[in-house]
Amino acid sequence: MKKLLLVLAVSLAVMGCGEFYYAVGVVAPNFNSATGNDRGLLVANETQENLVAFHGSVARENLIGGIRATESNHYFSLNVKENPNPGAFNHTHDFVLVLVKNEDYKTYFFNLNEAPVFAQIYVTYNKDTVSTYKYTISKNLGGKGKLIINNMSEMDADLRLNGINGVSIGYAPAQHKNTEIQLEPDTDYELYVVFRRYSPKLKETVTYYPTKTVASNEIPVYYTFKIGDSEVIIDLMKDFVQIDPTNYSFDYAYLQVNNGFNNGVEIRNGMSVLATANGTKFINSGDNYSFQLNLAKSGSSVTAPEQEFAALQIVSGPLYKPVDKITMKAGYIYPLNISTGPDGGIVYEWQAEYAIDLGDIFAE
C-alpha cells in the first residue's frame, strides 16, 4: 500500500482532477454518508463489519464506496470526489450490490478478483429522485456457516428471511452454481426465494415467487434449515421451482399508464403519489410507466385476490381528473390511456386488463 501511495503522489503532476479523485477514492474508499442532493442509494449495515461496496461485480472500476459497521442510514455519493464510480448512478436501473469486508479489500487490493464476497443484494436505483427505500444488510450475514445456492433456472433469485417480504440475505444469479452466503451458525433459518426482474414492457421491476397448494391454500414455497459445522446446499430448481404443479404468484396488480396528454402527469391514490420500485413518479407526455399496487391483506400474511381502488386520480399541474373506481386482481395488468380532451382537459379510458405472462413482459 505504501508503494501505491508513492506512485500516486508522483503521478499527481500528470493527472487531471477526475483521475486524482478516482485514484484517491480507490486507495481509501469513502465511508461517509452523502448528504443533500449528493445522496444516491440508501442502505443500512446491521453487521459488525466495515464493508466496501461494488456495482455489479468486484472490480476496481465498479467501486462505489464503503459502509461503516452498524450504520443505520448510509447514502452512497453521487459526487466524483467521494465516489470513484459516480457513473453507476447516472441512470435508473436494477443492479447487484456486491459487498466485501474492508480488511479483505486491503488484503486483496492488487488482485480484487480473488477477494471473498461477503454478500450480494439485489437493488433498484432511480436517478430522478432521492432514494427513500432502505436496503438492509442483515446482521445474520458474515458468520462461519455456509449456505450454498445452486440456481440453474433462467431467473435471478432474491433470497429472503422469514417471508416473501423479509430482509434479503443474498442474490443468486440465473444459470449459476455455488453462490456462497455466509450466515451465523447454530441459528434456525426460514428461507423464501423471490424472483425480481425488470420488465422493459412495463418499465417496472416485477416481483413474483413460486407457490404450492397445501390443504387447499396457495402458500409460498419455503425452506427451513439450521446451519451447523457443515454447509447447507439448496438447489433452487429442485427445492423451489420444480413443483408439481408449478405455480407462480403475485401479491400485486400493475397499473400501466400511457400518457398521451400534452403535459406530464402523476397518478395519486388518495393523498399518495404512486411510484415505481425505483422511485419514478412523474410520467412525461408521450411516455409510459407501470406502478405496482399493493392489495389489502386478508390475514397476517395472505394477500387478498382482488381490491377495489376508488381514490385514483390523474394530476397535471393544477388539473385533477378523478378516475372511476375499479377492482383490480393480483397478477393482472390494467392499462390506462390518458389523452387531451377537446377543452384541453384530461381524459382517460381503460383498456382490457390482462394476466401477467412471464414470457411476454420480460421480452425486450
C-alpha beads as a LAMMPS data file, in Angstrom:
LAMMPS data file: protein, C-alpha beads

364 atoms
363 bonds

1 atom types
1 bond types

-500.0 500.0 xlo xhi
-500.0 500.0 ylo yhi
-500.0 500.0 zlo zhi

Masses

1 110.0

Atoms # bond

1 1 1 0.000 0.000 0.000
2 1 1 2.879 2.418 0.760
3 1 1 4.278 1.719 -2.680
4 1 1 0.919 2.543 -4.229
5 1 1 0.700 5.834 -2.321
6 1 1 4.170 6.780 -3.548
7 1 1 3.161 6.056 -7.149
8 1 1 0.001 8.115 -6.594
9 1 1 1.969 11.083 -5.279
10 1 1 4.440 11.009 -8.173
11 1 1 1.580 10.862 -10.668
12 1 1 -0.202 14.000 -9.431
13 1 1 1.610 16.249 -11.889
14 1 1 0.159 14.463 -14.896
15 1 1 -3.278 13.555 -13.550
16 1 1 -6.463 15.553 -14.062
17 1 1 -8.822 16.248 -11.145
18 1 1 -11.135 13.387 -12.076
19 1 1 -8.279 10.915 -12.287
20 1 1 -6.896 12.141 -8.983
21 1 1 -10.221 11.764 -7.164
22 1 1 -10.656 8.312 -8.691
23 1 1 -7.218 7.167 -7.517
24 1 1 -7.707 8.550 -4.007
25 1 1 -11.194 7.013 -3.735
26 1 1 -9.873 3.619 -4.795
27 1 1 -6.952 3.628 -2.352
28 1 1 -9.123 4.800 0.553
29 1 1 -12.850 4.169 -0.077
30 1 1 -15.132 6.853 1.340
31 1 1 -17.124 5.654 4.366
32 1 1 -19.032 8.904 4.963
33 1 1 -22.730 9.063 4.180
34 1 1 -23.670 11.569 1.478
35 1 1 -25.978 14.487 2.252
36 1 1 -28.376 16.758 0.381
37 1 1 -28.585 16.401 -3.388
38 1 1 -25.450 14.247 -3.328
39 1 1 -27.428 11.264 -1.968
40 1 1 -27.740 8.102 -4.022
41 1 1 -28.689 4.588 -2.900
42 1 1 -29.706 4.196 0.782
43 1 1 -28.562 1.183 2.851
44 1 1 -28.343 0.029 6.457
45 1 1 -25.498 -2.175 7.695
46 1 1 -26.611 -4.326 10.630
47 1 1 -23.343 -6.269 10.691
48 1 1 -20.209 -5.658 12.753
49 1 1 -18.085 -5.321 9.614
50 1 1 -16.903 -2.262 7.714
51 1 1 -17.871 -3.107 4.132
52 1 1 -16.650 -1.956 0.722
53 1 1 -19.343 -1.857 -1.969
54 1 1 -19.236 -2.563 -5.705
55 1 1 -21.709 -2.023 -8.511
56 1 1 -22.425 -5.371 -10.172
57 1 1 -19.155 -7.203 -9.526
58 1 1 -15.905 -6.932 -7.590
59 1 1 -13.642 -4.822 -9.775
60 1 1 -11.716 -1.609 -9.199
61 1 1 -13.758 0.249 -11.806
62 1 1 -17.001 -0.789 -10.036
63 1 1 -16.096 0.516 -6.547
64 1 1 -18.724 2.959 -5.199
65 1 1 -17.632 3.461 -1.570
66 1 1 -17.761 1.969 1.903
67 1 1 -20.309 1.437 4.678
68 1 1 -19.365 1.504 8.352
69 1 1 -20.373 -1.316 10.693
70 1 1 -23.829 -0.872 12.293
71 1 1 -24.520 2.221 10.158
72 1 1 -28.322 2.560 10.102
73 1 1 -28.610 5.182 7.349
74 1 1 -25.909 5.354 4.695
75 1 1 -26.244 7.106 1.351
76 1 1 -23.738 6.427 -1.406
77 1 1 -22.440 9.616 -3.001
78 1 1 -23.155 10.896 -6.495
79 1 1 -20.023 13.058 -6.384
80 1 1 -16.749 12.041 -8.033
81 1 1 -14.848 13.412 -5.020
82 1 1 -16.471 10.830 -2.758
83 1 1 -17.357 8.024 -5.173
84 1 1 -14.736 6.814 -7.697
85 1 1 -17.531 5.424 -9.886
86 1 1 -20.358 8.033 -9.835
87 1 1 -21.412 6.855 -13.283
88 1 1 -23.057 3.892 -11.565
89 1 1 -25.799 6.306 -10.508
90 1 1 -26.317 8.295 -13.695
91 1 1 -29.248 6.180 -14.874
92 1 1 -32.274 4.363 -13.490
93 1 1 -31.706 0.608 -13.274
94 1 1 -31.545 -2.553 -11.171
95 1 1 -28.205 -3.991 -10.158
96 1 1 -26.442 -6.274 -7.693
97 1 1 -24.766 -4.540 -4.753
98 1 1 -21.685 -6.664 -4.011
99 1 1 -20.034 -6.288 -0.591
100 1 1 -16.529 -7.184 0.576
101 1 1 -15.070 -6.791 4.071
102 1 1 -12.806 -3.762 4.304
103 1 1 -9.959 -5.902 5.627
104 1 1 -10.307 -8.255 2.656
105 1 1 -10.339 -5.276 0.310
106 1 1 -6.993 -4.169 1.690
107 1 1 -5.549 -7.677 1.602
108 1 1 -6.584 -8.373 -1.993
109 1 1 -6.151 -4.827 -3.290
110 1 1 -3.873 -5.865 -6.145
111 1 1 -5.965 -8.913 -7.081
112 1 1 -9.554 -7.987 -6.211
113 1 1 -10.969 -10.837 -8.281
114 1 1 -9.763 -13.167 -5.516
115 1 1 -11.359 -11.223 -2.657
116 1 1 -14.064 -13.246 -0.870
117 1 1 -17.542 -11.804 -1.348
118 1 1 -19.298 -11.012 1.929
119 1 1 -22.798 -10.572 0.462
120 1 1 -24.742 -9.748 -2.717
121 1 1 -28.037 -7.854 -2.613
122 1 1 -30.397 -7.103 -5.499
123 1 1 -31.313 -3.389 -5.528
124 1 1 -33.037 -0.815 -7.715
125 1 1 -31.995 2.804 -8.184
126 1 1 -33.798 5.838 -9.637
127 1 1 -31.645 8.762 -10.730
128 1 1 -34.596 11.181 -10.756
129 1 1 -35.341 11.174 -7.048
130 1 1 -33.572 10.876 -3.696
131 1 1 -33.926 7.270 -2.543
132 1 1 -36.176 6.690 0.465
133 1 1 -36.252 2.879 0.344
134 1 1 -33.565 1.404 2.571
135 1 1 -31.810 -1.871 1.707
136 1 1 -30.729 -3.755 4.825
137 1 1 -27.512 -5.758 5.106
138 1 1 -28.730 -8.371 7.598
139 1 1 -26.991 -8.996 10.911
140 1 1 -27.271 -12.718 10.100
141 1 1 -24.656 -12.306 7.382
142 1 1 -20.936 -12.800 7.810
143 1 1 -20.892 -15.838 10.085
144 1 1 -18.921 -19.046 9.684
145 1 1 -21.907 -21.039 8.471
146 1 1 -22.097 -21.624 4.736
147 1 1 -25.254 -21.661 2.644
148 1 1 -24.588 -22.754 -0.958
149 1 1 -27.177 -21.834 -3.604
150 1 1 -27.347 -23.541 -6.993
151 1 1 -29.583 -21.568 -9.342
152 1 1 -29.715 -23.167 -12.780
153 1 1 -33.060 -21.550 -13.569
154 1 1 -33.496 -18.747 -16.111
155 1 1 -34.411 -16.338 -13.316
156 1 1 -32.338 -14.253 -10.924
157 1 1 -33.260 -15.036 -7.318
158 1 1 -33.536 -12.749 -4.298
159 1 1 -33.238 -14.828 -1.098
160 1 1 -35.235 -13.553 1.880
161 1 1 -35.658 -14.485 5.515
162 1 1 -38.925 -15.336 7.258
163 1 1 -41.285 -14.371 4.434
164 1 1 -41.567 -13.123 0.876
165 1 1 -41.283 -9.543 2.163
166 1 1 -38.421 -10.317 4.556
167 1 1 -34.867 -8.963 4.608
168 1 1 -32.709 -10.079 1.700
169 1 1 -29.697 -12.194 2.663
170 1 1 -28.335 -12.711 -0.818
171 1 1 -28.705 -12.845 -4.557
172 1 1 -28.238 -15.900 -6.749
173 1 1 -27.829 -15.086 -10.450
174 1 1 -29.539 -17.185 -13.108
175 1 1 -27.633 -20.147 -14.547
176 1 1 -25.079 -20.037 -11.746
177 1 1 -23.877 -22.654 -9.264
178 1 1 -22.201 -22.380 -5.868
179 1 1 -23.282 -18.911 -4.788
180 1 1 -21.980 -18.832 -1.222
181 1 1 -23.731 -16.944 1.567
182 1 1 -22.026 -16.697 4.950
183 1 1 -24.514 -16.926 7.821
184 1 1 -24.388 -17.039 11.589
185 1 1 -24.165 -20.725 12.666
186 1 1 -26.360 -22.513 15.208
187 1 1 -29.341 -20.470 14.049
188 1 1 -32.686 -21.579 12.639
189 1 1 -33.490 -20.125 9.215
190 1 1 -36.665 -19.939 7.144
191 1 1 -35.761 -19.042 3.563
192 1 1 -38.003 -17.802 0.758
193 1 1 -36.960 -17.257 -2.842
194 1 1 -38.405 -14.221 -4.624
195 1 1 -37.747 -13.615 -8.285
196 1 1 -37.301 -9.942 -9.167
197 1 1 -36.750 -8.857 -12.713
198 1 1 -37.048 -5.620 -14.631
199 1 1 -39.719 -5.636 -17.342
200 1 1 -38.883 -3.459 -20.382
201 1 1 -42.540 -3.642 -21.355
202 1 1 -43.845 -2.358 -18.023
203 1 1 -40.799 -0.222 -17.127
204 1 1 -41.144 -1.675 -13.655
205 1 1 -39.434 -4.360 -11.584
206 1 1 -41.808 -7.311 -11.302
207 1 1 -41.790 -9.423 -8.153
208 1 1 -43.092 -12.988 -8.132
209 1 1 -42.462 -16.259 -6.318
210 1 1 -43.152 -19.989 -6.574
211 1 1 -46.100 -21.385 -4.635
212 1 1 -47.629 -24.745 -3.802
213 1 1 -51.064 -25.902 -2.706
214 1 1 -51.354 -27.102 0.898
215 1 1 -54.747 -28.020 2.351
216 1 1 -56.465 -26.142 -0.491
217 1 1 -54.444 -22.982 0.254
218 1 1 -51.809 -21.467 -2.023
219 1 1 -48.682 -20.727 0.031
220 1 1 -45.177 -19.503 -0.871
221 1 1 -42.562 -22.220 -1.146
222 1 1 -40.071 -22.057 1.738
223 1 1 -37.068 -23.958 3.036
224 1 1 -36.222 -24.300 6.734
225 1 1 -32.789 -25.321 7.970
226 1 1 -30.186 -24.896 10.681
227 1 1 -26.552 -24.274 9.859
228 1 1 -24.029 -26.114 11.962
229 1 1 -20.483 -27.227 11.210
230 1 1 -21.355 -28.481 7.727
231 1 1 -22.580 -26.365 4.838
232 1 1 -26.197 -26.366 3.668
233 1 1 -26.785 -26.721 -0.085
234 1 1 -30.044 -25.635 -1.743
235 1 1 -30.824 -26.331 -5.389
236 1 1 -33.469 -23.826 -6.468
237 1 1 -34.582 -25.901 -9.445
238 1 1 -35.193 -28.890 -7.192
239 1 1 -36.334 -27.352 -3.939
240 1 1 -38.241 -24.305 -5.166
241 1 1 -39.028 -24.300 -8.869
242 1 1 -39.833 -27.870 -9.896
243 1 1 -43.098 -28.121 -8.021
244 1 1 -45.942 -30.278 -9.317
245 1 1 -47.838 -28.328 -10.462
246 1 1 -45.503 -25.323 -10.805
247 1 1 -47.245 -22.079 -9.913
248 1 1 -46.048 -18.502 -9.633
249 1 1 -47.915 -15.987 -7.552
250 1 1 -48.064 -12.217 -7.430
251 1 1 -49.099 -10.109 -4.476
252 1 1 -49.718 -7.112 -6.697
253 1 1 -51.738 -5.663 -9.532
254 1 1 -49.970 -3.384 -12.011
255 1 1 -51.369 -0.089 -13.280
256 1 1 -49.844 0.620 -16.710
257 1 1 -50.157 4.334 -17.531
258 1 1 -49.787 5.501 -21.140
259 1 1 -49.565 9.288 -21.113
260 1 1 -50.885 10.858 -24.335
261 1 1 -51.776 14.102 -22.550
262 1 1 -49.968 17.240 -23.702
263 1 1 -48.146 17.567 -20.366
264 1 1 -46.576 15.334 -17.761
265 1 1 -48.812 13.662 -15.184
266 1 1 -48.642 11.824 -11.900
267 1 1 -51.094 9.289 -10.507
268 1 1 -52.368 9.604 -6.965
269 1 1 -54.150 7.081 -4.803
270 1 1 -55.853 9.296 -2.273
271 1 1 -53.136 11.573 -0.902
272 1 1 -50.265 9.312 -2.003
273 1 1 -48.392 9.684 -5.291
274 1 1 -47.750 6.347 -6.982
275 1 1 -44.091 5.483 -7.637
276 1 1 -42.297 2.647 -9.381
277 1 1 -39.949 0.314 -7.485
278 1 1 -37.016 2.610 -8.267
279 1 1 -38.888 5.801 -7.356
280 1 1 -40.210 7.158 -10.662
281 1 1 -43.362 9.217 -10.072
282 1 1 -43.694 11.674 -12.961
283 1 1 -44.733 10.437 -16.424
284 1 1 -43.725 12.741 -19.261
285 1 1 -46.019 13.377 -22.202
286 1 1 -45.675 10.512 -24.667
287 1 1 -44.144 8.193 -22.085
288 1 1 -45.472 5.209 -20.144
289 1 1 -44.753 3.559 -16.803
290 1 1 -46.329 0.875 -14.665
291 1 1 -46.987 1.018 -10.940
292 1 1 -47.142 -1.892 -8.542
293 1 1 -50.316 -1.680 -6.433
294 1 1 -50.350 -3.498 -3.122
295 1 1 -53.553 -5.365 -2.379
296 1 1 -55.034 -5.411 1.104
297 1 1 -54.127 -8.291 3.367
298 1 1 -56.925 -10.685 4.252
299 1 1 -54.891 -12.107 7.131
300 1 1 -51.489 -11.705 8.757
301 1 1 -49.651 -12.585 5.566
302 1 1 -52.200 -13.544 2.922
303 1 1 -52.899 -11.107 0.108
304 1 1 -56.483 -10.555 -0.967
305 1 1 -57.110 -11.852 -4.504
306 1 1 -58.567 -8.500 -5.546
307 1 1 -59.243 -4.993 -4.276
308 1 1 -61.349 -2.006 -5.234
309 1 1 -59.498 1.257 -5.882
310 1 1 -61.848 4.218 -5.563
311 1 1 -59.444 7.112 -4.941
312 1 1 -57.233 7.133 -8.033
313 1 1 -56.761 10.466 -9.777
314 1 1 -54.661 11.898 -12.592
315 1 1 -52.861 15.138 -11.771
316 1 1 -51.042 17.574 -14.067
317 1 1 -50.163 20.942 -12.542
318 1 1 -53.484 22.476 -11.398
319 1 1 -55.557 19.897 -13.321
320 1 1 -57.144 16.974 -11.480
321 1 1 -59.096 14.146 -13.057
322 1 1 -60.703 11.562 -10.728
323 1 1 -60.704 8.009 -12.044
324 1 1 -63.842 5.904 -11.653
325 1 1 -63.467 3.132 -9.103
326 1 1 -62.057 -0.100 -10.433
327 1 1 -61.492 -3.570 -8.977
328 1 1 -58.032 -4.983 -9.629
329 1 1 -56.860 -8.573 -9.271
330 1 1 -53.427 -9.777 -8.193
331 1 1 -51.276 -10.841 -11.130
332 1 1 -53.099 -8.665 -13.660
333 1 1 -52.065 -5.572 -15.628
334 1 1 -54.519 -2.670 -16.058
335 1 1 -53.658 -0.305 -18.961
336 1 1 -54.858 3.297 -18.529
337 1 1 -54.685 5.560 -21.592
338 1 1 -54.563 9.304 -20.872
339 1 1 -55.107 11.976 -23.534
340 1 1 -56.026 15.633 -24.059
341 1 1 -59.747 16.397 -24.314
342 1 1 -61.381 18.893 -26.740
343 1 1 -61.399 21.510 -23.988
344 1 1 -57.710 20.919 -23.147
345 1 1 -58.551 18.909 -20.049
346 1 1 -57.512 15.395 -19.044
347 1 1 -59.484 12.434 -20.384
348 1 1 -58.813 8.738 -19.939
349 1 1 -60.003 5.294 -20.941
350 1 1 -59.265 1.805 -19.695
351 1 1 -58.023 -0.947 -21.958
352 1 1 -58.936 -4.539 -21.139
353 1 1 -56.922 -5.978 -18.268
354 1 1 -54.736 -9.000 -18.937
355 1 1 -52.908 -11.568 -16.809
356 1 1 -49.147 -11.323 -16.463
357 1 1 -47.346 -13.558 -18.926
358 1 1 -43.792 -14.121 -17.673
359 1 1 -42.575 -14.908 -21.169
360 1 1 -44.044 -11.706 -22.606
361 1 1 -43.362 -8.979 -20.072
362 1 1 -39.635 -9.740 -19.898
363 1 1 -39.139 -9.715 -23.667
364 1 1 -37.054 -6.798 -24.943

Bonds

1 1 1 2
2 1 2 3
3 1 3 4
4 1 4 5
5 1 5 6
6 1 6 7
7 1 7 8
8 1 8 9
9 1 9 10
10 1 10 11
11 1 11 12
12 1 12 13
13 1 13 14
14 1 14 15
15 1 15 16
16 1 16 17
17 1 17 18
18 1 18 19
19 1 19 20
20 1 20 21
21 1 21 22
22 1 22 23
23 1 23 24
24 1 24 25
25 1 25 26
26 1 26 27
27 1 27 28
28 1 28 29
29 1 29 30
30 1 30 31
31 1 31 32
32 1 32 33
33 1 33 34
34 1 34 35
35 1 35 36
36 1 36 37
37 1 37 38
38 1 38 39
39 1 39 40
40 1 40 41
41 1 41 42
42 1 42 43
43 1 43 44
44 1 44 45
45 1 45 46
46 1 46 47
47 1 47 48
48 1 48 49
49 1 49 50
50 1 50 51
51 1 51 52
52 1 52 53
53 1 53 54
54 1 54 55
55 1 55 56
56 1 56 57
57 1 57 58
58 1 58 59
59 1 59 60
60 1 60 61
61 1 61 62
62 1 62 63
63 1 63 64
64 1 64 65
65 1 65 66
66 1 66 67
67 1 67 68
68 1 68 69
69 1 69 70
70 1 70 71
71 1 71 72
72 1 72 73
73 1 73 74
74 1 74 75
75 1 75 76
76 1 76 77
77 1 77 78
78 1 78 79
79 1 79 80
80 1 80 81
81 1 81 82
82 1 82 83
83 1 83 84
84 1 84 85
85 1 85 86
86 1 86 87
87 1 87 88
88 1 88 89
89 1 89 90
90 1 90 91
91 1 91 92
92 1 92 93
93 1 93 94
94 1 94 95
95 1 95 96
96 1 96 97
97 1 97 98
98 1 98 99
99 1 99 100
100 1 100 101
101 1 101 102
102 1 102 103
103 1 103 104
104 1 104 105
105 1 105 106
106 1 106 107
107 1 107 108
108 1 108 109
109 1 109 110
110 1 110 111
111 1 111 112
112 1 112 113
113 1 113 114
114 1 114 115
115 1 115 116
116 1 116 117
117 1 117 118
118 1 118 119
119 1 119 120
120 1 120 121
121 1 121 122
122 1 122 123
123 1 123 124
124 1 124 125
125 1 125 126
126 1 126 127
127 1 127 128
128 1 128 129
129 1 129 130
130 1 130 131
131 1 131 132
132 1 132 133
133 1 133 134
134 1 134 135
135 1 135 136
136 1 136 137
137 1 137 138
138 1 138 139
139 1 139 140
140 1 140 141
141 1 141 142
142 1 142 143
143 1 143 144
144 1 144 145
145 1 145 146
146 1 146 147
147 1 147 148
148 1 148 149
149 1 149 150
150 1 150 151
151 1 151 152
152 1 152 153
153 1 153 154
154 1 154 155
155 1 155 156
156 1 156 157
157 1 157 158
158 1 158 159
159 1 159 160
160 1 160 161
161 1 161 162
162 1 162 163
163 1 163 164
164 1 164 165
165 1 165 166
166 1 166 167
167 1 167 168
168 1 168 169
169 1 169 170
170 1 170 171
171 1 171 172
172 1 172 173
173 1 173 174
174 1 174 175
175 1 175 176
176 1 176 177
177 1 177 178
178 1 178 179
179 1 179 180
180 1 180 181
181 1 181 182
182 1 182 183
183 1 183 184
184 1 184 185
185 1 185 186
186 1 186 187
187 1 187 188
188 1 188 189
189 1 189 190
190 1 190 191
191 1 191 192
192 1 192 193
193 1 193 194
194 1 194 195
195 1 195 196
196 1 196 197
197 1 197 198
198 1 198 199
199 1 199 200
200 1 200 201
201 1 201 202
202 1 202 203
203 1 203 204
204 1 204 205
205 1 205 206
206 1 206 207
207 1 207 208
208 1 208 209
209 1 209 210
210 1 210 211
211 1 211 212
212 1 212 213
213 1 213 214
214 1 214 215
215 1 215 216
216 1 216 217
217 1 217 218
218 1 218 219
219 1 219 220
220 1 220 221
221 1 221 222
222 1 222 223
223 1 223 224
224 1 224 225
225 1 225 226
226 1 226 227
227 1 227 228
228 1 228 229
229 1 229 230
230 1 230 231
231 1 231 232
232 1 232 233
233 1 233 234
234 1 234 235
235 1 235 236
236 1 236 237
237 1 237 238
238 1 238 239
239 1 239 240
240 1 240 241
241 1 241 242
242 1 242 243
243 1 243 244
244 1 244 245
245 1 245 246
246 1 246 247
247 1 247 248
248 1 248 249
249 1 249 250
250 1 250 251
251 1 251 252
252 1 252 253
253 1 253 254
254 1 254 255
255 1 255 256
256 1 256 257
257 1 257 258
258 1 258 259
259 1 259 260
260 1 260 261
261 1 261 262
262 1 262 263
263 1 263 264
264 1 264 265
265 1 265 266
266 1 266 267
267 1 267 268
268 1 268 269
269 1 269 270
270 1 270 271
271 1 271 272
272 1 272 273
273 1 273 274
274 1 274 275
275 1 275 276
276 1 276 277
277 1 277 278
278 1 278 279
279 1 279 280
280 1 280 281
281 1 281 282
282 1 282 283
283 1 283 284
284 1 284 285
285 1 285 286
286 1 286 287
287 1 287 288
288 1 288 289
289 1 289 290
290 1 290 291
291 1 291 292
292 1 292 293
293 1 293 294
294 1 294 295
295 1 295 296
296 1 296 297
297 1 297 298
298 1 298 299
299 1 299 300
300 1 300 301
301 1 301 302
302 1 302 303
303 1 303 304
304 1 304 305
305 1 305 306
306 1 306 307
307 1 307 308
308 1 308 309
309 1 309 310
310 1 310 311
311 1 311 312
312 1 312 313
313 1 313 314
314 1 314 315
315 1 315 316
316 1 316 317
317 1 317 318
318 1 318 319
319 1 319 320
320 1 320 321
321 1 321 322
322 1 322 323
323 1 323 324
324 1 324 325
325 1 325 326
326 1 326 327
327 1 327 328
328 1 328 329
329 1 329 330
330 1 330 331
331 1 331 332
332 1 332 333
333 1 333 334
334 1 334 335
335 1 335 336
336 1 336 337
337 1 337 338
338 1 338 339
339 1 339 340
340 1 340 341
341 1 341 342
342 1 342 343
343 1 343 344
344 1 344 345
345 1 345 346
346 1 346 347
347 1 347 348
348 1 348 349
349 1 349 350
350 1 350 351
351 1 351 352
352 1 352 353
353 1 353 354
354 1 354 355
355 1 355 356
356 1 356 357
357 1 357 358
358 1 358 359
359 1 359 360
360 1 360 361
361 1 361 362
362 1 362 363
363 1 363 364
